[in-house]
Amino acid sequence: MPGAPVLPVTPPDPGALAAKVRTLAPSMTRSMQRVAEAVASDPAGCSHLTVTALAVRTGTSEATVVRTARLLGYPGYRDLRLALAALAAQQATGAPPAVTADIAVDDPLGDVVAKLAVEEQQTLADTAAQLDTVQLEAAVSALAAARRTDVYGIAASGLVAQDLAQKLLRIGLIAHAHADPHLAVTNAVQLRPGDVALAITHSGSTHDVIEPLRAAFDRGATTIAITGRADGAVTQYADVVLTTASSRESELRPAAMSSRTSQLLVVDCLFIGVAQRTYESAAPALSASYEALAHRHTPRAGRS
């Protein structure tokens, strides 16, 4: 099998349960959504229910309850019950409830700023809560040791791909972002073991991103996916999967806005991790890039 071995995904921290439900609910069947919504809204009550009792409460089946638990990241229903009990204990300490805010077409700009800030904070918190640090460590190790890194992304995810490539270049690593799908595949087929290919797609199903990642995977490169869908098609060709969260989509706030926020957090985590691993070479490279660009930030004569 090409590429590095796939690492096991660790069960999420109890505090990440609500974040997982918000992220995965759109991809669940309606019956699984009922189970997920029940455990997220009443963790204390559901923690005392057997699998049969929860199935009855949600009008589903025992098999649906077990499948939902596994989709949320737990090996089985027993593990989910333990997480629910822990979450109920956390909530009993008086932690503030999550706030959701919809932006209306006639909202004053001041309200828009406040609501967006709340949504962005929740998105970042959800992403941080559910981010698997084992997978993150694997991604950092691969990027730090890579001969070359190719990053694939389209539209809003393409902007995030450019951000990561530019960050890696600033610390002396060879990295390229590809938004053109043809160019992405052309470059992907040149990759080999020791190289890294990283795909960014919130939906997990963007063909123009999956195709080059698959080509890189087939040629033995280590492949990484940053996606909002842990069950998305892109994960079939990813040795390492980093999942992101996003807030609810609305007419005035498309998914691209919140997904970009969570993707940028993951990119920053990757960059800092790689910079730590390669500090002896990264620090001088970063200083050199600052010095090379310093004159561009100096006010010209006659201008304040």
C-alpha positions in Angstrom: 0.0 0.0 0.0 1.5 3.4 -1.0 2.0 6.1 1.5 2.4 6.0 5.2 0.1 3.8 7.3 -3.2 5.3 8.4 -3.2 6.2 12.1 -6.1 5.3 14.3 -8.4 8.2 15.2 -8.7 8.7 18.9 -12.2 9.2 20.4 -13.0 12.9 20.9 -12.8 14.6 24.2 -16.2 14.8 25.9 -16.2 18.5 25.4 -15.9 18.0 21.7 -19.1 16.1 21.4 -21.4 19.0 20.6 -18.8 20.2 18.0 -18.8 16.7 16.3 -22.6 16.7 16.2 -22.7 20.2 14.6 -20.1 19.1 12.0 -21.4 15.7 11.1 -25.2 16.2 11.4 -25.7 17.3 7.8 -24.2 14.1 6.6 -26.2 11.8 8.8 -29.5 10.1 8.1 -32.5 11.6 9.8 -32.7 8.8 12.3 -29.0 9.2 13.2 -29.6 12.9 13.5 -32.3 12.3 16.1 -29.8 10.2 18.2 -27.0 12.8 17.8 -29.3 15.7 18.7 -30.6 13.8 21.8 -27.2 13.1 23.3 -25.9 16.6 22.5 -28.9 18.3 24.0 -29.3 16.1 27.1 -26.0 14.4 27.9 -26.9 13.9 31.6 -30.2 12.2 30.8 -28.8 10.1 27.9 -25.8 8.9 29.9 -28.2 6.8 32.1 -29.9 5.2 29.2 -29.1 1.8 27.8 -28.8 1.4 24.0 -32.3 0.0 23.9 -33.7 2.9 26.0 -32.0 5.5 23.8 -33.3 3.8 20.7 -36.9 4.0 22.1 -36.5 7.6 23.2 -35.3 8.7 19.7 -37.7 6.4 17.8 -34.8 4.6 16.1 -33.1 1.2 16.4 -30.2 -0.1 18.5 -28.2 -0.5 15.4 -28.7 3.2 14.6 -27.6 4.2 18.0 -24.4 2.2 17.7 -23.7 3.5 14.2 -24.2 7.1 15.4 -21.8 6.5 18.3 -19.1 5.2 16.0 -19.7 8.1 13.5 -19.2 10.5 16.4 -15.8 8.9 17.0 -16.5 6.4 19.8 -15.7 2.7 19.5 -19.1 1.8 20.8 -22.1 3.0 22.7 -20.5 2.2 26.1 -17.7 4.7 25.3 -20.3 7.3 24.2 -22.2 6.9 27.5 -19.0 7.5 29.4 -18.3 10.6 27.4 -21.9 11.8 28.0 -21.4 11.4 31.8 -18.2 13.4 31.6 -19.8 16.1 29.6 -22.7 16.3 32.0 -20.2 16.8 34.8 -18.4 19.5 32.9 -21.7 21.3 32.3 -22.6 21.1 35.9 -19.6 23.4 36.7 -21.5 26.3 35.2 -19.7 26.6 31.8 -21.5 29.2 29.7 -23.8 27.8 27.0 -22.9 28.0 23.3 -24.4 31.1 21.5 -25.7 31.0 18.0 -26.6 34.1 16.1 -28.2 34.5 12.7 -27.5 37.6 10.6 -30.6 39.3 9.2 -30.6 41.4 6.1 -31.5 44.6 8.1 -29.1 44.0 11.0 -27.0 47.1 11.8 -23.3 46.7 11.1 -22.5 46.8 14.8 -24.7 43.7 15.3 -23.2 42.0 12.3 -19.7 42.4 13.8 -20.8 41.0 17.2 -22.7 38.1 15.6 -19.8 37.2 13.3 -17.4 37.4 16.2 -19.5 34.9 18.2 -19.8 32.5 15.2 -16.1 32.7 14.4 -15.2 32.0 18.1 -17.5 29.0 18.2 -16.1 27.7 14.9 -12.5 28.0 16.2 -13.5 26.4 19.6 -15.3 23.5 17.9 -12.3 22.8 15.5 -9.8 23.0 18.4 -12.0 20.6 20.5 -12.3 17.9 17.8 -8.8 18.2 16.3 -7.0 14.9 16.7 -3.5 15.7 18.0 -2.2 12.3 17.1 -3.1 12.9 13.4 -1.8 16.5 13.8 1.6 15.2 15.0 1.8 12.8 12.1 1.0 15.6 9.6 3.7 17.9 11.3 6.3 15.1 11.1 5.6 14.5 7.5 5.7 18.1 6.5 8.9 18.8 8.5 10.7 16.0 6.8 9.3 16.4 3.3 11.5 16.9 0.3 8.6 18.8 -1.3 5.0 19.6 -0.4 2.2 20.2 -2.8 -1.1 21.7 -1.5 -4.4 21.5 -3.4 -7.5 23.6 -2.8 -10.2 25.3 -4.9 -12.0 28.6 -4.3 -12.0 29.5 -0.6 -10.0 26.4 0.2 -7.5 27.5 -2.5 -6.8 30.7 -0.5 -6.0 28.6 2.5 -3.8 26.4 0.4 -1.8 29.4 -0.7 -1.5 30.6 2.9 0.0 27.3 4.0 2.4 27.1 1.0 3.6 30.7 1.6 4.1 30.0 5.3 6.3 26.9 4.6 8.3 28.8 2.0 9.0 31.5 4.5 10.8 29.0 6.7 12.9 27.5 3.9 10.7 24.5 2.9 9.8 23.7 -0.7 6.0 24.1 -1.0 3.6 24.9 -3.9 -0.1 25.6 -3.8 -2.1 24.5 -6.9 -5.6 25.9 -7.6 -5.6 24.8 -11.3 -6.8 21.2 -11.3 -4.8 20.3 -14.4 -1.6 21.7 -13.0 -2.3 20.0 -9.7 -2.5 16.5 -11.3 0.6 17.3 -13.5 2.6 18.0 -10.4 1.1 15.2 -8.3 2.3 12.5 -10.7 5.8 13.7 -10.1 5.7 13.1 -6.4 7.3 10.0 -4.7 7.9 8.7 -1.2 9.4 11.4 0.9 7.1 14.0 -0.6 3.8 15.3 0.9 0.5 16.1 -0.8 -2.1 18.0 1.2 -5.7 18.5 0.1 -8.0 21.0 1.5 -11.8 20.5 0.9 -14.5 21.3 3.4 -17.1 19.1 1.7 -14.6 16.2 1.3 -16.0 15.6 -2.2 -14.3 18.2 -4.4 -13.2 16.2 -7.4 -10.6 18.7 -8.5 -8.8 18.2 -5.1 -9.4 14.5 -4.8 -7.9 13.6 -8.2 -4.4 15.0 -7.6 -4.4 13.6 -4.0 -5.2 10.2 -5.4 -2.4 10.5 -7.9 0.1 11.4 -5.2 -1.2 8.6 -3.0 -0.7 6.1 -5.8 2.9 7.2 -6.2 3.8 6.7 -2.5 3.8 10.3 -1.3 2.4 10.9 2.2 -1.0 12.3 1.8 -2.9 14.7 4.2 -6.5 15.9 4.0 -8.0 18.9 5.8 -11.8 18.4 5.6 -15.0 19.1 7.4 -16.3 15.6 6.5 -14.4 12.7 8.3 -16.3 10.3 6.0 -15.7 12.3 2.8 -14.4 10.7 -0.4 -11.1 12.6 0.0 -10.2 10.5 3.1 -9.9 7.3 1.0 -6.6 8.7 -0.3 -5.3 10.4 2.9 -2.8 8.8 5.2 -3.6 11.6 7.7 -7.0 13.2 8.2 -7.5 16.5 10.0 -11.2 17.5 10.5 -12.5 21.0 10.8 -15.8 22.4 12.1 -18.0 25.2 10.7 -21.0 27.1 11.9 -24.4 26.8 10.4 -24.7 28.0 6.8 -27.2 30.8 6.0 -28.1 32.9 3.1 -25.9 35.8 4.1 -23.1 33.5 5.6 -22.1 30.8 3.1 -20.2 27.7 4.3 -17.1 29.0 2.6 -16.7 31.7 5.3 -16.8 29.5 8.4 -14.9 26.6 6.8 -12.1 29.0 5.8 -11.8 30.1 9.4 -11.5 26.6 10.8 -9.1 25.6 7.9 -6.8 28.5 8.7 -6.6 27.4 12.4 -5.5 24.0 11.3 -3.0 25.5 8.9 -1.6 27.7 11.6 -1.3 24.7 13.9 0.6 22.8 11.2 2.9 25.7 10.5 3.8 26.3 14.2 4.4 22.6 14.6 6.7 22.4 11.6 8.5 25.6 12.6 9.2 24.0 16.1 10.5 20.8 14.5 12.8 22.7 12.1 13.6 25.6 14.3 17.4 25.7 13.7 16.8 26.2 9.9 13.4 27.8 10.2 14.4 30.8 12.4 17.2 32.0 10.1 15.0 31.5 7.0 12.2 33.5 8.5 14.6 36.3 9.6 16.1 36.4 6.0 12.6 36.8 4.5 11.8 39.6 6.9 15.0 41.4 6.0 14.5 40.9 2.3 11.1 42.5 2.4 11.8 45.2 5.0 12.5 47.9 2.5 9.0 47.4 1.0 7.5 48.4 4.4 9.7 51.5 4.7 7.8 54.8 3.9 9.0 56.4 0.7 10.5 59.8 0.7 7.9 62.5 0.8 5.2 60.1 2.2 4.2 59.8 5.8 
